[in-house]
Amino acid sequence: MTSHTKGLITVAVSALLFSTPGLFTRSVSVSGWDVIFWRGVFGVIFTVAFMARRGKLQGQIFNLGWPGWINAFFWASGTIAYIQAYKLTSIANVSLIYGVAPMLTALVAWLWFREWPRTIVMAASVLALAGVAIIGAGSFGTVHIAGDLLAFWMTCTVAIGLSTFRRYPDIPAAGVTVMSSLLVLPPCLIWGDPFNTPLPEIGILAVFGLVFALAAILLNEGSKLLPVSEAALMSNLEVPVQPLLAWLAFAEWPSRAAFIGGALILIAIIASSWPQRQKVAPA
């Protein structure tokens, strides 16, 4: 298996895991700040346990360097924006805005280290964007501007984060996950009330922390093996999966637009995974 294929599989699995936040946030009654707090706490616990078991705890935590710390800050702010966006606007609109991630990531990578994506990836990005637009078209009349702005900032942090991992592949991915989870805790204590969360909901958020930590590690590791535009495009797999999970968990039948848009996104992802003839390396 080539490194490119490993990267595609790793990011695809990450995208499937990242399609679950809507389920977790809908399953609890607490505020977004409380969700972020407990997700961060349990994310740190599970990630530290994972690193300690592999004997890499010290190396992951103390070898971040300035690129790792910058990435941790962006992932932390993106996490806050991501969870809060679900509370302030529709899932469809969050997905719609996230659909620009492949193009935005390609732009950041080109401006930073002149990595230009393959033509088929750019074409697939346009197709995926069209699919996401179809999914979110029905909710334009109920857009909440604060939620949309948070979703856009989250998309920006993904573009910057993936580009940083591509440019500096030695950044310890698990260490960034731990630090970003720790950075979200102080604002959650200031603006939230996490210690009044019902015990059963803490259990749900513990599972959320495990899933989110694993998804973040896989995305960070997979993005080191792919051109950043491909990593961002593959992460769009979560967009058509989210309506399916909503149907399975809450009996919310996906709309016709969700089916059509999801099909376009899947076609785009399959097309972008076509074997590349020449690997592009960072300058």
Secondary structure, DSSP 4 states (H G I P E B T S, - for coil): --HHHHHHHHHHHHHHHHT-HHHHHHT--S-HHHHHHHHHHHHHHHHHHHHHHTT-HHHHHHT-HHHHHHHHHHHHHHHHHHHHHHHHS-HHHHHHHHTTHHHHHHHHHHHHH--PPPHHHHHHHHHHHHHHHHHHGGGGGG--HHHHHHHHHHHHHHHHHHHHHHH-TTS-HHHHHHHHHHHTHHHHHHH--GGGS-HHHHHHHHHHHHHHHHHHHHHHHHHTTS-HHHHHHHHTTHHHHHHHHHHHHH--PPPHHHHHHHHHHHHHHHHHTSPPSS-----
